[in-house]
Amino acid sequence: MHAFSEYLAAVAGAESLDALDAIAEDAANSDELTNAEYEAVYAAALSRAQDWAPAN
């Protein structure tokens, strides 16, 4: 499986904010992703994290 797909699957399956942070950090350091792919992984992680954020 392509690394990009694996990162997106990991984001979708993450069960905590710490897990999302670790996935995003790993993606940032990956030599297998293009900048656009990393940005998409980061955006997906951010969107998922916002789903868990408490409403103010």
Phi and psi in degrees as GROMACS dihedral restraints (atoms count N, CA, C in turn):
[ dihedral_restraints ]
;  ai    aj    ak    al  type     phi  dphi    fc
    3     4     5     6     1   -66.2    20    10
    4     5     6     7     1   141.6    20    10
    6     7     8     9     1   -55.1    20    10
    7     8     9    10     1   -40.1    20    10
    9    10    11    12     1   -58.5    20    10
   10    11    12    13     1   -46.9    20    10
   12    13    14    15     1   -62.9    20    10
   13    14    15    16     1   -37.7    20    10
   15    16    17    18     1   -65.1    20    10
   16    17    18    19     1   -41.1    20    10
   18    19    20    21     1   -65.8    20    10
   19    20    21    22     1   -42.4    20    10
   21    22    23    24     1   -63.8    20    10
   22    23    24    25     1   -38.8    20    10
   24    25    26    27     1   -65.6    20    10
   25    26    27    28     1   -38.9    20    10
   27    28    29    30     1   -64.5    20    10
   28    29    30    31     1   -40.8    20    10
   30    31    32    33     1   -61.8    20    10
   31    32    33    34     1   -45.7    20    10
   33    34    35    36     1   -62.9    20    10
   34    35    36    37     1   -32.0    20    10
   36    37    38    39     1   -94.4    20    10
   37    38    39    40     1    -2.5    20    10
   39    40    41    42     1   -62.7    20    10
   40    41    42    43     1   141.8    20    10
   42    43    44    45     1  -114.5    20    10
   43    44    45    46     1     6.9    20    10
   45    46    47    48     1  -157.6    20    10
   46    47    48    49     1   162.7    20    10
   48    49    50    51     1   -65.5    20    10
   49    50    51    52     1   -35.7    20    10
   51    52    53    54     1   -62.4    20    10
   52    53    54    55     1   -39.3    20    10
   54    55    56    57     1   -64.7    20    10
   55    56    57    58     1   -43.2    20    10
   57    58    59    60     1   -61.8    20    10
   58    59    60    61     1   -40.9    20    10
   60    61    62    63     1   -62.0    20    10
   61    62    63    64     1   -43.5    20    10
   63    64    65    66     1   -65.4    20    10
   64    65    66    67     1   -39.8    20    10
   66    67    68    69     1   -64.3    20    10
   67    68    69    70     1   -46.3    20    10
   69    70    71    72     1   -63.1    20    10
   70    71    72    73     1   -40.0    20    10
   72    73    74    75     1   -65.9    20    10
   73    74    75    76     1   -42.7    20    10
   75    76    77    78     1   -62.6    20    10
   76    77    78    79     1   -42.2    20    10
   78    79    80    81     1   -63.5    20    10
   79    80    81    82     1   -38.7    20    10
   81    82    83    84     1   -62.8    20    10
   82    83    84    85     1   -31.2    20    10
   84    85    86    87     1   -94.2    20    10
   85    86    87    88     1    -0.4    20    10
   87    88    89    90     1   -76.2    20    10
   88    89    90    91     1   135.0    20    10
   90    91    92    93     1   -86.9    20    10
   91    92    93    94     1    -5.7    20    10
   93    94    95    96     1   -89.9    20    10
   94    95    96    97     1   -12.8    20    10
   96    97    98    99     1  -103.6    20    10
   97    98    99   100     1   143.8    20    10
   99   100   101   102     1   -77.8    20    10
  100   101   102   103     1   168.2    20    10
  102   103   104   105     1   -59.8    20    10
  103   104   105   106     1   -41.4    20    10
  105   106   107   108     1   -64.2    20    10
  106   107   108   109     1   -39.5    20    10
  108   109   110   111     1   -66.0    20    10
  109   110   111   112     1   -43.9    20    10
  111   112   113   114     1   -59.4    20    10
  112   113   114   115     1   -45.1    20    10
  114   115   116   117     1   -60.0    20    10
  115   116   117   118     1   -36.6    20    10
  117   118   119   120     1   -68.5    20    10
  118   119   120   121     1   -40.2    20    10
  120   121   122   123     1   -64.3    20    10
  121   122   123   124     1   -45.0    20    10
  123   124   125   126     1   -61.8    20    10
  124   125   126   127     1   -43.6    20    10
  126   127   128   129     1   -62.9    20    10
  127   128   129   130     1   -40.2    20    10
  129   130   131   132     1   -65.1    20    10
  130   131   132   133     1   -41.7    20    10
  132   133   134   135     1   -65.4    20    10
  133   134   135   136     1   -41.8    20    10
  135   136   137   138     1   -63.6    20    10
  136   137   138   139     1   -43.4    20    10
  138   139   140   141     1   -61.9    20    10
  139   140   141   142     1   -43.4    20    10
  141   142   143   144     1   -64.5    20    10
  142   143   144   145     1   -40.7    20    10
  144   145   146   147     1   -63.9    20    10
  145   146   147   148     1   -39.0    20    10
  147   148   149   150     1   -65.7    20    10
  148   149   150   151     1   -27.4    20    10
  150   151   152   153     1   -63.1    20    10
  151   152   153   154     1   -29.3    20    10
  153   154   155   156     1   -93.7    20    10
  154   155   156   157     1   -12.8    20    10
  156   157   158   159     1   -66.6    20    10
  157   158   159   160     1   137.1    20    10
  159   160   161   162     1   -67.3    20    10
  160   161   162   163     1   143.6    20    10
  162   163   164   165     1   -73.7    20    10
  163   164   165   166     1   137.8    20    10
